[in-house]
Amino acid sequence: MSDEKDQVYGPERAQRLVAMLRALAERIQALDRTGQLLDRVPELQKLLGNARSELFHYEVRVTYDTPEIAESRRIVEDAERPARDAAEEDEDEEPWRRSRDE
């Protein structure tokens, strides 16, 4: 099973992602200032690929539930289930089978 640190996107990793994006932006601006933007496509492809990969991990991991959060969510869902089931039973009734007194 994978380590919880790998599954949760912590503040330190988020700060590294922000730094990576800023460095990418600075590199693009520097290459643009010197007129080398399109001459350095392989370098840019690598930097963009690294940033894209890390952004994907951020997007996926930031929504990951830790075991504690998952357990809390399960407890709440278990507590809400009887009311939800009762509401669904009311919806499932067949109105054409109700007595005329209703």
C-alpha positions, 0 to 999 in steps of 0.5 A: 500500500502506498504511503499516506504522504504520497497520497496527501498533497501537503503545504510543502509540496504545494509551495514547491509547485508554486515555485516550479510554476514561477521558475517556469514563467521566469524562464519563459520570460528570459528566453523571450527577452533574448529572442530564444523562445522558439529556439529552446523548445526541447528545454521548454517541453521538459519544463512544461512536462514536469509542471504538467505532471506535478499539476496533475498530482496536485489536482488528484491528491488535493481531493484525496481523503485521508483515512480519518476523513474517510472514516468521518464521512462513513459515520455521517453517511451511516447516520443519514442513511435511515432518513434517506431510506425512508424518503426513498420508500415514500417515493417508491409508493405506487400512487394508483394503488392508494386507497381513495381515503388518502 
